[in-house]
């Protein structure tokens, strides 16, 4: 417990820069006297921690200090390596980092976890998209992307990439779109092509209230019925809380989805293995679309 608190104190000071004994005591729920004892222990371990007095005084660690691996517990080392493995995108550089840290931590490389966010058969393309976006974000470089939106339009957009985010089983890039003069989220699988623009931008923050701006579509309550044989897709694509079984052991799904052309295509992807119970107008829309498909493929 004490060793964990010592590390947390060090991490807090390295992150914040300076603090006071009363502030640390309150944060870690110990007495001020205990904090000063902890400071002595940390100092005796060779960490350049010092206390200054006066109006702007406080407790701080030298700015150029780097935490030694000895201050990390085995559990903390494992958590760091696991986090790196779980977001490893490009094969070479990230794996080199994991190998180096494994050596520093003196941890045997294990193989219990492997995460691959690329699509089947498209690893090189996905890696190129990730690497280009990553470079654009880290260097504040504008990018031009060719993007397919939900309305079936393919257009070039110049964006200022801000952050990559993984949400609802998909990767997105949060960015400022120069074409729309607003913040947007772009789904990576819809980026057909991208390249760097020889222009830079000042660092930007993606406003939290605009997180869903790119997909600002009205959600509609929908009730669907699926046969037992569709269990794999039902549990793949809907939350457990939205699923129940009826007297025939069919799945009844009550969920909210955006009502647009995407929804029609999505429901049709189930073929004859879905029945729309609500709303009524959606039944008619799917029936009309299915009729068009039938006419198009009429022998």
Short mmCIF file of the C-alpha atoms (twelve columns), coordinates in Angstrom:
data_MODEL
# 
_entry.id   MODEL 
# 
loop_
_atom_site.group_PDB 
_atom_site.id 
_atom_site.type_symbol 
_atom_site.label_atom_id 
_atom_site.label_alt_id 
_atom_site.label_comp_id 
_atom_site.label_asym_id 
_atom_site.label_seq_id 
_atom_site.Cartn_x 
_atom_site.Cartn_y 
_atom_site.Cartn_z 
_atom_site.pdbx_PDB_model_num 
ATOM 1   C CA . UNK A 1   0.000   0.000   0.000   1 
ATOM 2   C CA . UNK A 2   2.771   2.405   0.966   1 
ATOM 3   C CA . UNK A 3   4.824   1.568   -2.127  1 
ATOM 4   C CA . UNK A 4   1.794   2.232   -4.309  1 
ATOM 5   C CA . UNK A 5   1.254   5.615   -2.645  1 
ATOM 6   C CA . UNK A 6   4.904   6.570   -3.132  1 
ATOM 7   C CA . UNK A 7   4.665   5.902   -6.853  1 
ATOM 8   C CA . UNK A 8   1.369   7.793   -7.109  1 
ATOM 9   C CA . UNK A 9   2.915   10.798  -5.347  1 
ATOM 10  C CA . UNK A 10  5.826   10.766  -7.793  1 
ATOM 11  C CA . UNK A 11  3.548   10.420  -10.808 1 
ATOM 12  C CA . UNK A 12  1.315   13.238  -9.553  1 
ATOM 13  C CA . UNK A 13  4.277   15.571  -9.026  1 
ATOM 14  C CA . UNK A 14  5.773   14.746  -12.416 1 
ATOM 15  C CA . UNK A 15  2.432   15.431  -14.074 1 
ATOM 16  C CA . UNK A 16  1.485   18.576  -12.141 1 
ATOM 17  C CA . UNK A 17  4.938   20.020  -11.526 1 
ATOM 18  C CA . UNK A 18  4.492   21.271  -7.971  1 
ATOM 19  C CA . UNK A 19  2.204   20.648  -5.011  1 
ATOM 20  C CA . UNK A 20  1.994   21.249  -1.258  1 
ATOM 21  C CA . UNK A 21  2.041   18.799  1.635   1 
ATOM 22  C CA . UNK A 22  -1.565  19.611  2.681   1 
ATOM 23  C CA . UNK A 23  -2.757  19.138  -0.901  1 
ATOM 24  C CA . UNK A 24  -0.987  15.772  -1.195  1 
ATOM 25  C CA . UNK A 25  -2.289  14.718  2.225   1 
ATOM 26  C CA . UNK A 26  -5.856  15.459  1.175   1 
ATOM 27  C CA . UNK A 27  -5.458  13.759  -2.194  1 
ATOM 28  C CA . UNK A 28  -3.973  10.543  -0.788  1 
ATOM 29  C CA . UNK A 29  -6.024  10.590  2.436   1 
ATOM 30  C CA . UNK A 30  -3.100  10.578  4.860   1 
ATOM 31  C CA . UNK A 31  -1.680  13.091  7.326   1 
ATOM 32  C CA . UNK A 32  0.732   15.887  6.405   1 
ATOM 33  C CA . UNK A 33  3.314   14.197  8.631   1 
ATOM 34  C CA . UNK A 34  2.958   10.984  6.587   1 
ATOM 35  C CA . UNK A 35  3.482   12.951  3.371   1 
ATOM 36  C CA . UNK A 36  6.760   14.382  4.681   1 
ATOM 37  C CA . UNK A 37  7.864   10.877  5.706   1 
ATOM 38  C CA . UNK A 38  7.022   9.666   2.194   1 
ATOM 39  C CA . UNK A 39  9.068   12.525  0.714   1 
ATOM 40  C CA . UNK A 40  12.055  11.424  2.808   1 
ATOM 41  C CA . UNK A 41  11.666  7.821   1.595   1 
ATOM 42  C CA . UNK A 42  11.439  8.933   -2.043  1 
ATOM 43  C CA . UNK A 43  14.477  11.177  -1.634  1 
ATOM 44  C CA . UNK A 44  16.523  8.416   0.022   1 
ATOM 45  C CA . UNK A 45  15.793  6.226   -3.020  1 
ATOM 46  C CA . UNK A 46  17.719  8.707   -5.181  1 
ATOM 47  C CA . UNK A 47  14.806  10.631  -6.646  1 
ATOM 48  C CA . UNK A 48  15.599  14.387  -6.983  1 
ATOM 49  C CA . UNK A 49  12.595  15.569  -4.965  1 
ATOM 50  C CA . UNK A 50  12.855  18.770  -2.954  1 
ATOM 51  C CA . UNK A 51  10.817  21.182  -0.864  1 
ATOM 52  C CA . UNK A 52  10.948  24.958  -1.286  1 
ATOM 53  C CA . UNK A 53  9.531   27.503  1.128   1 
ATOM 54  C CA . UNK A 54  7.999   30.897  0.588   1 
ATOM 55  C CA . UNK A 55  4.980   32.204  -1.260  1 
ATOM 56  C CA . UNK A 56  5.544   30.080  -4.376  1 
ATOM 57  C CA . UNK A 57  7.095   27.168  -2.539  1 
ATOM 58  C CA . UNK A 58  6.035   23.557  -2.550  1 
ATOM 59  C CA . UNK A 59  7.122   19.998  -3.235  1 
ATOM 60  C CA . UNK A 60  8.412   19.102  -6.675  1 
ATOM 61  C CA . UNK A 61  10.621  16.731  -8.646  1 
ATOM 62  C CA . UNK A 62  13.365  17.887  -11.009 1 
ATOM 63  C CA . UNK A 63  11.866  18.445  -14.459 1 
ATOM 64  C CA . UNK A 64  14.375  16.221  -16.268 1 
ATOM 65  C CA . UNK A 65  13.770  13.218  -14.003 1 
ATOM 66  C CA . UNK A 66  12.437  9.993   -15.555 1 
ATOM 67  C CA . UNK A 67  10.871  7.287   -13.391 1 
ATOM 68  C CA . UNK A 68  13.062  4.215   -13.141 1 
ATOM 69  C CA . UNK A 69  11.539  0.843   -13.932 1 
ATOM 70  C CA . UNK A 70  12.090  -0.187  -10.288 1 
ATOM 71  C CA . UNK A 71  9.251   2.110   -9.223  1 
ATOM 72  C CA . UNK A 72  6.740   0.218   -11.343 1 
ATOM 73  C CA . UNK A 73  5.102   -2.852  -9.864  1 
ATOM 74  C CA . UNK A 74  4.811   -6.033  -11.950 1 
ATOM 75  C CA . UNK A 75  1.088   -5.376  -12.319 1 
ATOM 76  C CA . UNK A 76  1.713   -1.821  -13.541 1 
ATOM 77  C CA . UNK A 77  4.306   -3.050  -16.045 1 
ATOM 78  C CA . UNK A 78  1.828   -5.613  -17.374 1 
ATOM 79  C CA . UNK A 79  -0.867  -2.953  -17.694 1 
ATOM 80  C CA . UNK A 80  1.460   -0.701  -19.720 1 
ATOM 81  C CA . UNK A 81  2.432   -3.527  -22.082 1 
ATOM 82  C CA . UNK A 82  -1.180  -4.691  -22.435 1 
ATOM 83  C CA . UNK A 83  -2.327  -1.162  -23.273 1 
ATOM 84  C CA . UNK A 84  0.350   -0.888  -25.970 1 
ATOM 85  C CA . UNK A 85  -0.582  -4.268  -27.433 1 
ATOM 86  C CA . UNK A 86  -4.262  -3.415  -27.514 1 
ATOM 87  C CA . UNK A 87  -3.675  -0.351  -29.691 1 
ATOM 88  C CA . UNK A 88  -0.824  -1.701  -31.837 1 
ATOM 89  C CA . UNK A 89  -1.764  -0.688  -35.369 1 
ATOM 90  C CA . UNK A 90  1.329   -0.672  -37.560 1 
ATOM 91  C CA . UNK A 91  3.317   -3.857  -37.170 1 
ATOM 92  C CA . UNK A 92  6.876   -2.615  -36.949 1 
ATOM 93  C CA . UNK A 93  7.303   0.430   -34.757 1 
ATOM 94  C CA . UNK A 94  4.734   -0.432  -32.101 1 
ATOM 95  C CA . UNK A 95  6.076   -3.966  -31.753 1 
ATOM 96  C CA . UNK A 96  9.597   -2.552  -31.360 1 
ATOM 97  C CA . UNK A 97  8.353   -0.377  -28.502 1 
ATOM 98  C CA . UNK A 98  6.743   -3.377  -26.814 1 
ATOM 99  C CA . UNK A 99  9.946   -5.404  -27.188 1 
ATOM 100 C CA . UNK A 100 12.095  -2.600  -25.762 1 
ATOM 101 C CA . UNK A 101 9.805   -2.042  -22.784 1 
ATOM 102 C CA . UNK A 102 9.626   -5.790  -22.170 1 
ATOM 103 C CA . UNK A 103 13.428  -5.813  -21.971 1 
ATOM 104 C CA . UNK A 104 13.545  -2.759  -19.693 1 
ATOM 105 C CA . UNK A 105 10.870  -4.208  -17.415 1 
ATOM 106 C CA . UNK A 106 12.513  -7.662  -17.658 1 
ATOM 107 C CA . UNK A 107 9.158   -9.159  -18.537 1 
ATOM 108 C CA . UNK A 108 8.866   -12.263 -20.692 1 
ATOM 109 C CA . UNK A 109 6.870   -11.602 -23.861 1 
ATOM 110 C CA . UNK A 110 3.544   -13.405 -23.680 1 
ATOM 111 C CA . UNK A 111 0.985   -14.116 -26.357 1 
ATOM 112 C CA . UNK A 112 -2.300  -14.100 -24.468 1 
ATOM 113 C CA . UNK A 113 -3.549  -10.957 -26.213 1 
ATOM 114 C CA . UNK A 114 -3.591  -9.956  -29.864 1 
ATOM 115 C CA . UNK A 115 -5.636  -7.062  -31.220 1 
ATOM 116 C CA . UNK A 116 -5.907  -6.355  -34.942 1 
ATOM 117 C CA . UNK A 117 -8.287  -3.574  -35.994 1 
ATOM 118 C CA . UNK A 118 -7.666  -3.975  -39.727 1 
ATOM 119 C CA . UNK A 119 -10.259 -5.499  -42.043 1 
ATOM 120 C CA . UNK A 120 -9.756  -8.894  -43.646 1 
ATOM 121 C CA . UNK A 121 -7.457  -8.600  -46.649 1 
ATOM 122 C CA . UNK A 122 -6.790  -4.876  -46.272 1 
ATOM 123 C CA . UNK A 123 -3.987  -4.640  -43.742 1 
ATOM 124 C CA . UNK A 124 -1.613  -2.544  -45.884 1 
ATOM 125 C CA . UNK A 125 -4.326  -0.029  -46.812 1 
ATOM 126 C CA . UNK A 126 -5.553  0.345   -43.227 1 
ATOM 127 C CA . UNK A 127 -1.983  0.767   -41.977 1 
ATOM 128 C CA . UNK A 128 -1.366  3.487   -44.578 1 
ATOM 129 C CA . UNK A 129 -4.505  5.355   -43.491 1 
ATOM 130 C CA . UNK A 130 -3.586  5.054   -39.811 1 
ATOM 131 C CA . UNK A 131 0.004   6.118   -40.319 1 
ATOM 132 C CA . UNK A 132 -0.923  9.117   -42.492 1 
ATOM 133 C CA . UNK A 133 -3.563  10.272  -39.998 1 
ATOM 134 C CA . UNK A 134 -1.218  9.704   -37.072 1 
ATOM 135 C CA . UNK A 135 1.526   11.768  -38.715 1 
ATOM 136 C CA . UNK A 136 -0.951  14.520  -39.573 1 
ATOM 137 C CA . UNK A 137 -2.179  14.670  -35.979 1 
ATOM 138 C CA . UNK A 138 1.289   14.700  -34.405 1 
ATOM 139 C CA . UNK A 139 2.719   17.278  -36.823 1 
ATOM 140 C CA . UNK A 140 -0.438  19.421  -37.199 1 
ATOM 141 C CA . UNK A 141 -0.421  18.838  -40.956 1 
ATOM 142 C CA . UNK A 142 -3.557  19.281  -43.061 1 
ATOM 143 C CA . UNK A 143 -4.752  16.282  -45.055 1 
ATOM 144 C CA . UNK A 144 -6.910  15.909  -48.132 1 
ATOM 145 C CA . UNK A 145 -9.235  12.912  -47.909 1 
ATOM 146 C CA . UNK A 146 -11.544 11.383  -50.497 1 
ATOM 147 C CA . UNK A 147 -14.581 10.454  -48.419 1 
ATOM 148 C CA . UNK A 148 -17.802 8.511   -49.073 1 
ATOM 149 C CA . UNK A 149 -20.614 9.852   -46.896 1 
ATOM 150 C CA . UNK A 150 -23.906 8.197   -45.906 1 
ATOM 151 C CA . UNK A 151 -25.725 10.007  -48.728 1 
ATOM 152 C CA . UNK A 152 -23.704 8.112   -51.325 1 
ATOM 153 C CA . UNK A 153 -21.583 11.141  -52.244 1 
ATOM 154 C CA . UNK A 154 -17.829 10.862  -52.783 1 
ATOM 155 C CA . UNK A 155 -16.078 14.168  -52.234 1 
ATOM 156 C CA . UNK A 156 -12.634 15.535  -51.427 1 
ATOM 157 C CA . UNK A 157 -12.328 17.222  -48.038 1 
ATOM 158 C CA . UNK A 158 -9.386  19.139  -46.589 1 
ATOM 159 C CA . UNK A 159 -9.218  18.454  -42.856 1 
ATOM 160 C CA . UNK A 160 -7.151  19.337  -39.805 1 
ATOM 161 C CA . UNK A 161 -6.890  15.946  -38.039 1 
ATOM 162 C CA . UNK A 162 -7.134  16.192  -34.252 1 
ATOM 163 C CA . UNK A 163 -7.522  12.727  -32.763 1 
ATOM 164 C CA . UNK A 164 -8.180  9.080   -33.653 1 
ATOM 165 C CA . UNK A 165 -10.985 7.466   -31.693 1 
ATOM 166 C CA . UNK A 166 -12.416 3.937   -31.572 1 
ATOM 167 C CA . UNK A 167 -16.169 3.876   -30.997 1 
ATOM 168 C CA . UNK A 168 -18.991 1.388   -31.611 1 
ATOM 169 C CA . UNK A 169 -16.675 -1.148  -33.299 1 
ATOM 170 C CA . UNK A 170 -15.274 1.411   -35.747 1 
ATOM 171 C CA . UNK A 171 -12.359 3.830   -36.020 1 
ATOM 172 C CA . UNK A 172 -13.010 7.538   -36.589 1 
ATOM 173 C CA . UNK A 173 -10.839 10.615  -36.970 1 
ATOM 174 C CA . UNK A 174 -11.985 13.755  -35.201 1 
ATOM 175 C CA . UNK A 175 -11.091 16.735  -37.351 1 
ATOM 176 C CA . UNK A 176 -11.861 20.275  -38.410 1 
ATOM 177 C CA . UNK A 177 -13.258 20.254  -41.950 1 
ATOM 178 C CA . UNK A 178 -12.263 23.294  -44.012 1 
ATOM 179 C CA . UNK A 179 -14.999 22.547  -46.551 1 
ATOM 180 C CA . UNK A 180 -17.779 22.656  -43.932 1 
ATOM 181 C CA . UNK A 181 -15.953 25.135  -41.671 1 
ATOM 182 C CA . UNK A 182 -16.873 23.014  -38.673 1 
ATOM 183 C CA . UNK A 183 -15.746 20.030  -36.604 1 
ATOM 184 C CA . UNK A 184 -16.612 16.574  -37.934 1 
ATOM 185 C CA . UNK A 185 -16.033 12.872  -37.273 1 
ATOM 186 C CA . UNK A 186 -14.998 10.785  -40.285 1 
ATOM 187 C CA . UNK A 187 -15.237 6.995   -40.346 1 
ATOM 188 C CA . UNK A 188 -11.908 5.527   -41.447 1 
ATOM 189 C CA . UNK A 189 -13.407 2.725   -43.544 1 
ATOM 190 C CA . UNK A 190 -15.072 5.392   -45.710 1 
ATOM 191 C CA . UNK A 191 -11.788 7.152   -46.490 1 
ATOM 192 C CA . UNK A 192 -10.975 6.039   -50.038 1 
ATOM 193 C CA . UNK A 193 -7.737  7.990   -50.383 1 
ATOM 194 C CA . UNK A 194 -5.746  10.565  -48.436 1 
ATOM 195 C CA . UNK A 195 -2.539  12.547  -48.724 1 
ATOM 196 C CA . UNK A 196 -0.725  15.349  -46.935 1 
ATOM 197 C CA . UNK A 197 -1.321  18.978  -47.867 1 
ATOM 198 C CA . UNK A 198 1.730   21.185  -47.528 1 
ATOM 199 C CA . UNK A 199 0.036   23.351  -44.915 1 
ATOM 200 C CA . UNK A 200 0.074   23.315  -41.127 1 
ATOM 201 C CA . UNK A 201 -2.455  24.409  -38.533 1 
ATOM 202 C CA . UNK A 202 -2.372  25.503  -34.910 1 
ATOM 203 C CA . UNK A 203 -3.269  22.748  -32.401 1 
ATOM 204 C CA . UNK A 204 -7.035  22.360  -32.026 1 
ATOM 205 C CA . UNK A 205 -9.332  20.813  -29.437 1 
ATOM 206 C CA . UNK A 206 -12.379 18.876  -30.571 1 
ATOM 207 C CA . UNK A 207 -15.393 20.366  -28.746 1 
ATOM 208 C CA . UNK A 208 -17.172 17.718  -26.693 1 
ATOM 209 C CA . UNK A 209 -20.604 19.018  -27.660 1 
ATOM 210 C CA . UNK A 210 -19.773 18.362  -31.330 1 
ATOM 211 C CA . UNK A 211 -18.634 14.764  -30.914 1 
ATOM 212 C CA . UNK A 212 -21.545 13.450  -32.977 1 
ATOM 213 C CA . UNK A 213 -21.716 16.365  -35.434 1 
ATOM 214 C CA . UNK A 214 -20.774 14.325  -38.470 1 
ATOM 215 C CA . UNK A 215 -23.637 11.919  -37.806 1 
ATOM 216 C CA . UNK A 216 -26.266 14.330  -36.499 1 
ATOM 217 C CA . UNK A 217 -29.223 12.187  -37.606 1 
ATOM 218 C CA . UNK A 218 -32.504 11.681  -35.784 1 
ATOM 219 C CA . UNK A 219 -32.780 8.331   -34.007 1 
ATOM 220 C CA . UNK A 220 -36.025 6.356   -34.237 1 
ATOM 221 C CA . UNK A 221 -37.319 3.629   -31.932 1 
ATOM 222 C CA . UNK A 222 -37.458 0.388   -33.946 1 
ATOM 223 C CA . UNK A 223 -38.718 -3.085  -32.998 1 
ATOM 224 C CA . UNK A 224 -37.459 -6.099  -34.969 1 
ATOM 225 C CA . UNK A 225 -38.011 -9.868  -34.855 1 
ATOM 226 C CA . UNK A 226 -35.262 -12.360 -35.760 1 
ATOM 227 C CA . UNK A 227 -35.375 -16.188 -35.920 1 
ATOM 228 C CA . UNK A 228 -33.088 -18.234 -33.638 1 
ATOM 229 C CA . UNK A 229 -30.655 -18.908 -36.480 1 
ATOM 230 C CA . UNK A 230 -29.716 -15.194 -36.488 1 
ATOM 231 C CA . UNK A 231 -28.429 -15.275 -32.896 1 
ATOM 232 C CA . UNK A 232 -24.842 -14.606 -34.028 1 
ATOM 233 C CA . UNK A 233 -25.777 -11.337 -35.736 1 
ATOM 234 C CA . UNK A 234 -28.276 -10.266 -33.092 1 
ATOM 235 C CA . UNK A 235 -25.669 -10.506 -30.321 1 
ATOM 236 C CA . UNK A 236 -22.971 -9.089  -32.601 1 
ATOM 237 C CA . UNK A 237 -24.881 -5.932  -33.432 1 
ATOM 238 C CA . UNK A 238 -27.232 -5.120  -30.554 1 
ATOM 239 C CA . UNK A 239 -26.822 -4.604  -26.818 1 
ATOM 240 C CA . UNK A 240 -28.015 -7.422  -24.565 1 
ATOM 241 C CA . UNK A 241 -30.391 -4.981  -22.834 1 
ATOM 242 C CA . UNK A 242 -32.186 -4.465  -26.167 1 
ATOM 243 C CA . UNK A 243 -32.781 -8.180  -26.771 1 
ATOM 244 C CA . UNK A 244 -35.516 -10.475 -25.429 1 
ATOM 245 C CA . UNK A 245 -37.132 -13.729 -26.546 1 
ATOM 246 C CA . UNK A 246 -40.797 -14.292 -27.319 1 
ATOM 247 C CA . UNK A 247 -42.908 -17.429 -26.774 1 
ATOM 248 C CA . UNK A 248 -41.496 -18.973 -29.985 1 
ATOM 249 C CA . UNK A 249 -37.887 -18.333 -28.916 1 
ATOM 250 C CA . UNK A 250 -37.516 -15.712 -31.638 1 
ATOM 251 C CA . UNK A 251 -35.432 -12.636 -30.802 1 
ATOM 252 C CA . UNK A 252 -37.275 -9.350  -30.291 1 
ATOM 253 C CA . UNK A 253 -34.952 -6.357  -30.528 1 
ATOM 254 C CA . UNK A 254 -36.034 -2.882  -29.382 1 
ATOM 255 C CA . UNK A 255 -33.413 -0.326  -30.357 1 
ATOM 256 C CA . UNK A 256 -32.868 3.183   -31.706 1 
ATOM 257 C CA . UNK A 257 -31.311 3.634   -35.137 1 
ATOM 258 C CA . UNK A 258 -30.854 6.546   -37.570 1 
ATOM 259 C CA . UNK A 259 -33.639 6.541   -40.143 1 
ATOM 260 C CA . UNK A 260 -31.959 7.101   -43.517 1 
ATOM 261 C CA . UNK A 261 -30.858 5.231   -46.629 1 
ATOM 262 C CA . UNK A 262 -28.246 3.401   -44.566 1 
ATOM 263 C CA . UNK A 263 -30.976 1.844   -42.397 1 
ATOM 264 C CA . UNK A 264 -32.823 0.435   -45.408 1 
ATOM 265 C CA . UNK A 265 -29.643 -1.213  -46.682 1 
ATOM 266 C CA . UNK A 266 -28.822 -2.487  -43.205 1 
ATOM 267 C CA . UNK A 267 -32.225 -4.141  -42.714 1 
ATOM 268 C CA . UNK A 268 -32.139 -5.626  -46.218 1 
ATOM 269 C CA . UNK A 269 -28.760 -7.200  -45.377 1 
ATOM 270 C CA . UNK A 270 -30.686 -9.642  -43.151 1 
ATOM 271 C CA . UNK A 271 -32.665 -10.840 -46.170 1 
ATOM 272 C CA . UNK A 272 -35.805 -12.716 -45.125 1 
ATOM 273 C CA . UNK A 273 -34.447 -13.254 -41.614 1 
ATOM 274 C CA . UNK A 274 -35.846 -10.054 -40.110 1 
ATOM 275 C CA . UNK A 275 -39.390 -8.823  -39.564 1 
ATOM 276 C CA . UNK A 276 -40.054 -5.159  -38.835 1 
ATOM 277 C CA . UNK A 277 -42.667 -4.846  -36.099 1 
ATOM 278 C CA . UNK A 278 -42.452 -1.072  -35.604 1 
ATOM 279 C CA . UNK A 279 -42.755 1.560   -37.035 1 
ATOM 280 C CA . UNK A 280 -45.272 0.962   -39.796 1 
ATOM 281 C CA . UNK A 281 -43.775 3.431   -42.281 1 
ATOM 282 C CA . UNK A 282 -40.428 1.603   -42.117 1 
ATOM 283 C CA . UNK A 283 -42.125 -1.639  -43.182 1 
ATOM 284 C CA . UNK A 284 -43.467 0.135   -46.259 1 
ATOM 285 C CA . UNK A 285 -40.096 1.722   -47.049 1 
ATOM 286 C CA . UNK A 286 -38.286 -1.645  -46.883 1 
ATOM 287 C CA . UNK A 287 -41.030 -3.325  -48.940 1 
ATOM 288 C CA . UNK A 288 -40.731 -0.680  -51.678 1 
ATOM 289 C CA . UNK A 289 -36.926 -0.983  -51.706 1 
ATOM 290 C CA . UNK A 290 -37.113 -4.792  -51.844 1 
ATOM 291 C CA . UNK A 291 -39.589 -4.514  -54.730 1 
ATOM 292 C CA . UNK A 292 -37.119 -2.300  -56.630 1 
ATOM 293 C CA . UNK A 293 -34.374 -4.865  -56.044 1 
ATOM 294 C CA . UNK A 294 -36.670 -7.635  -57.276 1 
ATOM 295 C CA . UNK A 295 -37.487 -5.705  -60.437 1 
ATOM 296 C CA . UNK A 296 -33.819 -4.950  -61.023 1 
ATOM 297 C CA . UNK A 297 -32.906 -8.652  -60.816 1 
ATOM 298 C CA . UNK A 298 -35.979 -9.934  -62.602 1 
ATOM 299 C CA . UNK A 299 -34.902 -12.717 -65.018 1 
# 
